[in-house]
Amino acid sequence: MTGIVFAKLSRPKKRAEILMFSKNACICKQDGDMCLLFRVGDMRKSHIVEAYISDVMIKKKITKEGEVLPLYQFDVDVGYYEGQDRLFLVWPVIIVHKINEDSPFWEMSPEDLHKEQFEFIVILEGIVESTGMTTQARSSYLPGEILWGHRFERLVTFQKENGQYEIDYSRFNNTIPVDTPQCSVKELSDSENDNDSNNDVSVHNTPKACTDSYMYKRNNIAQTEFEFDNDFDSLNSNNYLPNNEDSETLL
């Protein structure tokens, strides 16, 4: 009887409420590949174990026979075959979806992205360490919540004086603009294949749309949060690192 009462009181319903998802997702280059990024975090000291994440896009699909499927589920791979969908949430983690031929984002340019009608759903599931019960948290991103040409600001700092890591959750949703091709990944890939037979792409032969950086704005306001001047032309990565010789920002 005592076990039943304890299990009833320790249900993981509230546990899912402190699993965090970033307010926006980002599209930028990472290791030379165009990727979609979003951030997840766990604010409690008792960690989620055996955590894994899965993503789907809900979007209309028209079959070869002309049948309209209004709520078709497109799978969005986040490294399932490499085991990258398994998470160790000791600190906030950036989830990476590499945009390739199998990705529903393959043919989307910045302009196309915000004309589309879809919902990108992310699901985080794991086991509560203290109770052994399964918990699940979900979030989603609409086209206007995906920032083209941004990456997430670093928030984990190593304190050299005491050898501890410090997480600044006030930066959890912050992004910074980065140079990103302003065309679809398919167009970028086709351009590189046509102009680079010797793995040496000429910028002059690359379409202008694939060389300019891009930032989506709504009502003339960038869809991100900054605690500094919005003069993006003058930004560099050093502006976002703490000016403190006793600490080192990691991710």
Beta strands, then each sheet from edge to edge (+ up, - down):
strand 1: 19-21
strand 2: 25-30
strand 3: 33-42
strand 4: 48-62
strand 5: 68-76
strand 6: 86-87
strand 7: 93-98
strand 8: 118-128
strand 9: 134-141
strand 10: 146-148
strand 11: 150-152
strand 12: 156-159
strand 13: 164-167
strand 14: 175-177
strand 15: 217-218
strand 16: 221-222
strand 17: 247-249
sheet 1: 1+ 3- 2+ 10+
sheet 2: 1+ 3- 7+
sheet 3: 5+ 4- 6+
sheet 4: 5+ 4- 8+ 9-
sheet 5: 11+ 14-
sheet 6: 13+ 12- 17+
sheet 7: 15+ 16-
end
